[in-house]
Amino acid sequence: MINIGIVDDHQLFLKSLALLISGIPNCTIVVEALNGKDLGEKLQAKKIIPDILLVDVNMPVMDGPATAKYMQQKYPGVKLVALSMKDDDTTILKMLREGCCAYLLKDIHPDELEKAILEIDKKGYYNADAGNINFRRLLMHAKTEEELALTEREKNFLQLASSDLTYKEIADKMFISERTVDGYRDTLFKKLSVQSRVGMVLEAVRRNLVVI
């Protein structure tokens, strides 16, 4: 059985998501909370700790990043998943740095939600950007190690892209033009078979290419 917790300040969404997840085989909701403070109080009173915790990014009292940081310190074995209404690179990257192993948009299809939960439980992470189209994985296996190898400059860019720096700030830090940064980004998107900055960072973390 996979024990799951949800933290979200919108009660209608919270209850609807809990009902949806309860319908997934071998999944059960063990805690629901409206913010990080509420979660902390409920976990202290409960004997069952969730295996996976879905964490809303924007919440009053104690928001997503603060909640993720708290969970990493108090319950490091819990797999944290960021929830967001917007595909906001800066915010999501911050959530990843605080310990989240995946991020999900709130308009996610129920089938993908089920896939994500099962994969997170089994592998410890989920990157829809790299894995939602099967042929990408086939293409990855077909590539040679030489094609996938990263140059030192690409590694440097990848590490900086895993921070909350903008692409312009990365260009300034690397003493290169924004056009060159765009080139590094596009090259790494192809090498890692992803389509977004967040997907790139998640894949880089999975391959132990960067530390965040």
MARSE-416315 format. One record per residue: z, y, x of N, C-alpha, C in turn. Coordinates in steps of 0.001 Angstrom, whole numbers, plus 500000, padded with zeros to 6 digits. Example, Ala and Ser with C-alpha at 12.3 -4.5 7.8 and 13.67 -1.06 7.14 Angstrom:
BEGIN
507800494310513190507800495500512300507800496700513200/507080497750512850507140498940513670507870500030512900/
//
This chain:
BEGIN
500000498803500834500000500000500000500000501259500877/499166502240500550499107503499501294499919504543500537/500997505001501147501834506035500530501269507414500856/501041508214499806500387509514499984501215510638499394/501249511761500098501918512957499616500914514093499478/501199515032498593500322516186498372501164517453498342/500700518473499070501360519775499051500334520810498627/500532521422497470499590522423496954500300523287495927/500118524592496013500852525489495114500222525615493737/499012525101493544498379525128492222498728523832491485/499602523924490520500139522730489884499088521904489152/498117522567488535497079521831487817496258520993488803/495883521612489917495135520877490948495994519763491527/497257520068491781498187519083492344498288517853491454/498510518070490161498658516956489229497355516185489057/496241516928489008494933516272488846494596515416490060/494864515946491259494595515199492481495494513973492581/496742514140492203497675513009492237497213511899491294/496734512287490118496244511306489144495007510587489683/494120511367490321492894510786490884493227509785491990/494104510173492890494462509296494009495195508053493531/495988508189492488496709507038491939495759505973491427/494523506383491113493531505436490630492788504710491736/493024505100492984492393504428494125493195503168494446/492537502018494574493256500769494856494158500884496088/495363500345495987496334500303497088496858501675497515/496696502689496659497218504018496967498276504419495935/499338505012496415500382505486495507500915506833495987/501208507711495052501756509028495373503273508926495483/503824509324496633505272509214496831505966510571496849/505196511672497016505815512995496976504777514042496607/505176514978495755504356516130495389505197517377495633/504618518380496269505371519597496573504473520818496422/505090521972496185504344523211495943504129524041497202/504882523742498257504710524420499544505492523645500598/505414524086501850506071523359502923507571523284502782/508189524355502314509646524366502138510064523352501078/509335523360499975509594522411498894509414520980499403/508384520771500221508123519440500785509291518985501659/509735519874502562510823519515503455512066519084502707/512391519815501648513572519489500849513420518142500150/512207517866499651511983516609498930511968515415499882/511419515598501069511384514493502024512785514131502504/513642515130502653515011514874503082515785514086502024/515374514266500757516076513580499665515485512206499369/514286511924499932513625510656499643513777509668500795/513686508403500471513731507376501504512320506985501951/511322507262501112509939506889501433509202508100502003/508653507943503194507864508986503844506386508632503689/505532509593503345504111509275503159503420508844504452/502425507971504297501578507600505433500567508711505694/500077509307504603499093510390504661499590511558503822/499479512759504363499895513946503621498741514933503527/498331515243502294497284516238502062497943517606501959/497521518535502807498184519830502919497232520977502586/497555521729501543496787522922501197496936523948502325/495868524659502628495908525637503721496650526895503300/496303527439502131496883528704501681497951528470500618/499208528676501011500329528508500087501361529594500358/502098530005499328503187530960499545504400530267500163/505365531054500593506641530573501152506449529909502520/505682528815502548505400528098503799503992527535503713/503067528149504446501650527808504291501265526521505029/499961526226504997499455524990505578499748524812507057/499380525786507903499650525636509337501137525435509639/501992526196508965503437526072509187503941524708508718/503395524233507603503779522922507081503349521807508020/502111521913508534501599520908509469502447520880510743/502796522056511234503625522138512444504993521505512208/505574521787511053506874521217510684506798519691510632/505741519174510004505585517732509877505392517067511233/504653517718512118504445517171513457505763517038514206/506642517990513975507935517983514664508923516990514043/508965516956512707509952516137512009509474514719511696/508179514596511366507634513297510976506293513068511669/506287512883512991505031512797513756504140511616513392/504693510619512713503887509459512347503026509658511121/503254510748510394502475511016509174501111511582509536/500062511033508941498701511532509175498471512736508270/498168513877508865498012515122508113496547515437507858/496254515849506625494888516187506228494883517574505596/494073518472506139493991519830505606493133519865504351/493560520651503372492788520887502154492424522362502094/491185522672501733490783524075501693489743524318500611/489775525517500052488738525931499104487499526406499844/487697526929501074486597527505501838486410526771503160/485171526751503623484864526153504916485057527235505982/486299527544506252486676528634507153487020528051508516/486106528179509473486290527561510785487613527939511432/487937529226511444489136529683512138490391529048511559/490500529054510233491671528484509579491757526984509786/490639526299509621490635524846509752490916524424511184/490358525145512165490640524829513563492128524996513856/492731525986513225494170526176513397494932524984512829/494484524483511681495126523313511090494981522090512004/493814521951512621493608520828513531494538520922514732/494708522140515243495598522323516396497055522041516025/497384522186514757498756521902514317498961520426513987/497912519617514186498096518174514049497300517466512967/496465518191512206495676517531511157494573516677511776/494338515520511178493325514604511697492013514705510919/491986515564509915490775515734509108490928516971508238/489827517462507704489911518511506691488977518141505549/489427518422504347488648518115503152488533519374502303/487356519631501786487181520736500852487650520286499477/488161521214498707488747520849497419487712520417496382/486454520686496648485419520236495713484819518888496147/485550518176496992485082516879497477484834515915496318/483797515109496440483495514113495410484561513020495455/484991512519494297486017511468494271485694510262495153/484415509874495215484043508730496046484277509028497524/483967510261497932484180510616499335485666510744499641/486427511218498658487880511310498836488457509927499094/488048508956498302488530507591498493488133507074499870/486875507316500265486394506888501580487220507534502687/487506508831502527488260509567503541489674508997503697/490350508775502580491722508261502627491776506892503292/490861506010502926490851504667503495490527504696504985/489616505592505380489248505686506795490371506295507615/491040507301507048492178507911507744493293506893507928/493535506101506903494577505073506990494235504041508053/492970503696508158492540502644509082492338503155510504/491656504312510648491270504799511976492116505962512483/492782506650511563493601507778511983492899509107511958/491647509142511527490900510393511441489743510224510451/489159511359510044487958511320509206487139512561509477/485894512373509833484985513483510096483741513317509244/483763513906508067482627513781507151481359514343507762/481507515370508599480343516022509190479539515066510057/480218514169510739479525513241511630479212511909510963/479910511591509890479765510256509342479232510140507936/478920511274507269478538511162505871477094510720505665/476309510681506730474944510174506623474803509026507610/474604507826507111474643506634507953473645506647509105/472455507245508880471457507146509939471853507937511172/472777508908511021473237509649512201473926508707513179/474708507788512638475408506843513492474419505920514199/473368505524513484472352504684514095471657505426515230/471388506714514999470759507522516038471678507658517243/472975507793516993473933507919518081473902506684518974/473850505504518363473835504272519139472532504129519927/471478504757519419470179504645520077470054505576521279/470914506567521377470844507519522480471398506911523758/470839507321524879471317506831526164472548507615526598/473313507055527512474498507738528011474116509048528680/472943509060529316472490510278529992472266511402528992/471694511059527833471445512065526810472740512609526236/473782511762526186475052512164525603475986512831526607/475668512729527903476534513306528926476580514824528783/477759515393529003477921516838528900477995517466530284/477374518626530425477478519377531667478853520054531710/479242520534532881480528521211533004480585522454532124/479460523173532027479419524375531199479538524014529718/478915522908529323479023522457527941480464522038527629/481120521386528593482526521004528407483408522244528279/483096523252529097483848524500529048483670525173527694/482425525224527229482136525807525918482849525035524811/482818523712524897483428522867523881484928523106523790/485580523271524941487017523531524947487306524890524308/486507525895524643486706527226524066486406527239522572/485403526447522161485046526368520739486139525695519926/487035524977520603488146524321519925489327525259519711/489172526493520163490207527507519943489803528365518752/490547529455518522490189530331517403489332531513517860/488764531415519066487867532467519552486571532476518740/486010533647518517484698533734517882483644533389518918/482426533127518463481356532821519407481097534011520346/481236535224519831481055536407520675482130536454521766/483368536150521394484465536143522369484277535037523404/483721533913522962483429532827523901482363533269524899/481348533968524398480287534472525274480869535406526340/481751536298525919482386537238526857483226536489527889/483940535492527455484830534736528347484034533928529368/482852533450528947482020532646529844481028533503530632/481040534822530356480129535768531019478663535401530792/478359535065529551476991534733529165476653535469527873/475386535440527495474955536127526279475277535280525046/475298535935523886475526535203522637474394534219522366/473185534560522832472048533654522659472279532346523438/472851532473524641473146531280525442474221530435524763/475215531099524191476254530386523447475634529623522279/474698530271521589474002529594520493473296528339520994/472753528437522205472064527291522796473019526139523076/474198526461523643475206525430523881475628524779522571/475852525620521561476286525112520259475248524149519680/473977524567519673472921523735519091472761522424519859/472878522500521182472760521292522006473884520309521710/475097520828521585476245519957521309476203519408519890/475687520189518945475508519673517585474623518425517625/473558518493518429472629517362518517473275516187519249/473948516467520370474545515390521154475647514662520392/476393515415519585477510514820518856477146514453517422/475895514748517032475402514438515681476276515055514600/476498516362514715477275517097513726476491518323513284/477023519019512279476301520162511730477158521409511614/478395521359512096479260522519511988480221522575513167/480829523734513369481784523892514469482989522973514281/483495522907513066484653522052512806484302520588513048/483134520171512586482693518796512824482568518505514311/482067519484515063481929519341516513483288519133517170/484275519932516752485611519833517335486264518497516978/486144518086515725486707516805515305486109515650516103/484794515686516297484134514624517051484544514667518521/484700515878519058485121516023520454486543515500520649/487418515748519677488787515241519749488771513711519669/487954513171518774487871511723518616487431511046519913/486524511711520641485997511127521889486834511518523105/487951512220522854488822512672523952488101513603524927/487186514421524392486470515389525215487235516691525356/488106516967524387488921518180524430490343517874523978/491236518762524306492617518671523843492919519942523060/493406519811521817493692521007521023495159521026520645/
//
